[in-house]
Amino acid sequence: MSEQQVVVPIGISVNGEDHEFTEPLTVAGLLEVLNLPTKGIAVAVNGAVFPRARWDELVVRGWEIEILTAVQGG
């Protein structure tokens, strides 16, 4: 008899758009899956800057993530 594993989706918001993932995902992996750039951007989680040094951490259910790009202007 084998145990059935229950997969609980990880629901997050990225730039105001809801996403659900069934596999654990790091912040860097999230950028890759969503085809977002990894250079010239900043990541904020729940309104606070999320440093690049922490991008190898797993995304947590319920996070509100903002991906911000640098824009030149005057």
ABEGO torsion letter per residue (X at the ends): XBBBBBBBBBBBBBGGBBBBBABBBBAAAAAAAAGBBABGBBBBBGGBBBBAAAAABBBBBGBBBBBBBBBBBX
